[in-house]
Amino acid sequence: MRQYPRRAPLTLAYVCLLLVGHLWANHGLSADRAATVLGYLSTNLDNLQDHPLSALLGSALFFDGTLTDVTSVDFAGTLITFGLGVCCFLAWVECRWGTPRAVAVFFGGHVVATLFTAVVIAIALRHGWYPTAVRQALDYGVSYGAQTVLAIGTLALPRRGRLPWAVFVLAWPLGGADWTGPLPDFTTIGHLTAAAVGFGLLGVPAVRRQRVRSTAPSSAASGPGLHRDSVPASSPAAGTEIPPSA
């Protein structure tokens, strides 16, 4: 824990930013003003058509949940997405693969899941599977990016724990899903898409290779010279008699 700021500085800064944003939206603004701000930053279909960049970036600056109502279902979701996803597994990704890749993985999952969900919503509206009000639905938060790193975090677990964890990552969004016709609610689709992105990245050879490099002992870590007790490969072992030259 003491090394957290040094090994995952961006994650720490992001956690602080999310906490400040949460307190500001819930306690620093009036209810009407907070609804206006979050409504503008929501990644619903209308906002993605009108101001896509502001919606995609701004929606990732807040988390949708509670920190105080510990007996609610919302608090369980906060623990999974903000607690495990951002605070733990995003930090793990940053430690293993560096800040640029952590940003790419987290924000990439956020964007891909959001845009894919928007396509699904458009198709569902055309077929009457979703109500038209879903176009202006309030949809913001870090949960899609968190879901992506939760899936990638499977590598952080012992082998025997990976399958149960993968099942949990896929199952928890379905636990509270609302089904309207053949599709669950669009947030469930987004979470499953984000998980698919994360699991898909596990199949990329560069991802696994980087993890091996980061955990393997580095020759650079021992300095440019040899240890005092080491013997050069070209030298005879200690105690071996050197035959006299002819």
N, C-alpha and C positions, 0 to 999 in steps of 0.2 A: 504493500500500500504506500510505503514511503517513496517508492520509485515511480509511482503513477504519474506525477507531474512531469518527470523527466522522460519517461518512456512513451507517454501518450499525451503530449501537451495540447494537441488540437482537440482531442476528446474532452479533456478537462475544461478547456475554454468553451467548447460547445455545450457541455453540461451546465456550466454557469450561465451561458447565454439563454438556454432553454428555461432554466429556473427563473431568471430575471423576467423573461418574456411571459412566463406563466403567472408570476406574481403581478406583473403590470396589467395583463389582460383581465385577471380575476379580481384584483384589489385596487389597482391604480386607475382604472377606467370605470365609468358608469356602465351598467348593463347594456344600454343602447349603443354607446360608443364602442364597447368591446365587440358587440354583434356586428357593427358596421365594419370594423377593422378586420375581424376574422372572416366576415362574409366576402370582403374584397380579396383576401388572400386565399380563400378556399379554392381548391382545384376542381370545382364543378365544371360542367360542360360549357356553360355560358362564359365563365371566367377564362377558361382555356382558349376559347375563341376570341375573346376580347383583349385580354392581357396575359398571355401564357407565361412569359418569363417571370413577371411579378408574382403570379400565382404559384408557379413551381418553386421559386426561391423562397418566397415569403411563407408559404405553408410549412416549410421545414424549420421555421424559427419558433414554432410553438408545439407543445404536445397536448393532445386532447385526453384529459384524464383528471384525476384528483390525487392530491397528496395527503388529504386529511380524512376523508371518509373511508376508513380502512376496512369497513365491513361490506363495502359495495363491490359490485362486479367491475365498475370502472377502475377501482384501485388495483384489482388484480391485473387488469389490462395495462395500467401504468407500470406495475412491477415488471411485467413481461417486456414491454416495449422500451420504456425509458430506463428501468433498472437494469434488466438483463441485456437488452439490445444495445442501448447507447452506452451506459456506464461500464458494462462489462465486456461485451463482445466487440463493440466498436473499438474499445481500447486495446483488446487483444489483436484485432486486425492491424491497428496502427503500430503496435509493438512488433509484430511479425513482419509486416510488409511495408512499413513506412507511411508517412502522412499522405503523400499524393495518392497512393493506391487505396488507402482507407477512404479518402474523399471520393475517389472514383467508384468504389464498390458501394458505399452508402448512398451517395447521391444518384449513382446510376440505377440502383434498385428503386429508389424513390421515383425517378423520372419514368423508367420503363413501366413500372407497375401502374403509375398514374395515367400514362398515355394509353396503355393497353386497356385499362378500365374505362377510359373515356370512349374508346372504340366500342367496347361491349355495351356501354350505356346507350350510345347512339343506335346500335343495332336493336337493343332491347326496346327502346322507345318506338322504333319503327314497327316492331311487331306487337307492341302493346304489353310487353312483359313488365315494364316499370311504369309507374305513374309519371306524368309530365313534370310534376314538381321536383323530380330528381335532378332536373337541369340546373336548378338553383340550390341544390342541397349543400349543407355546410360540411365540408370535407377538408380538413387540414390536419397537420401533425407529422410526427416522425416515424409512424408505425411501419410504413412500407420500407423505408431504409433500415429500420431496426430489424424487420423480418428478414431482410436480405443478409445482414450480418449474423443473425441468429442461425440461419441455415449454414453459412460459411463456418460459424463457430463449431460445427460438428467436428472439424479437425482438431479442435482444442481438447476434445474429450478422449478418454481411453477407448480402445476399439469396442469393447463390450457395451459401452454406453452410447455409441453413435446411433445405432438403429432406434433405440427408444427415444433419443433426443430428436431425431428426424421425424419420428411419428408425432411427437409433441408439437414440433414446429408447424406441421401440417394440420394437426387436429385442433389446436386451440382456437384458430379463427372460426372453425366450423361449429364450435360449441355454442356460440351465440348468434349463428346465422339466421336471417329471416328469408324465407323462400317465397318468392312471388312468381308463380308459374314455374318454368323449367330452370330458373337461375336463382342462386342465392343473392343477397343484397350486394351491391357493388363493392363495398369495403371488404367483404369476404373474398371476392374475386381479386381485389387488389393485393390482399395479404397472401393469397395462394400464388399469385403471379410473382410477387417479390420473393417468396420462398423458392419458387422455381428458378429465379435468376440466381439466387445464392447457391442452390444445389448444382445448377449448371456450371457455375464458376469453379466448383470443386473438381470438375472434369477437365479443366484447362491445365495442361501439363506445367505451364509456367507457375501456376499458383502453388502446386505441390512442390515443385522444385525450389521455389523461393523459401518455402517453409523448412525444407531440409537444410538449405544453406544457412538460414538464420539460427537454426538450433545446433548445427554442427560446430565443433570447435574450429575457430579460425586461426590460421597460422600467423595472421597479422597481430592477433591479440597477444602473442608471446613476444612481440618485439622483433626488431630486425635481426638480432643476433641469436645464437643458440643458447639454450639453457646451460647452466654450469655443468649439469650432470649428463648432458646429451653427448652422443658420439656421432660424428659425421658419418653418413652412409658409406663414404669412400674410404674411411679409416678402419683399421682392424679393430675388433672388439677389445675391450680392456682385458688385459691378462694374456692376450694372444701373442706368442713369440713371433717376431718378424725375422724371416730367414735372411741371412747375410747376403748382400748383393754379390754377384759374381765378379 
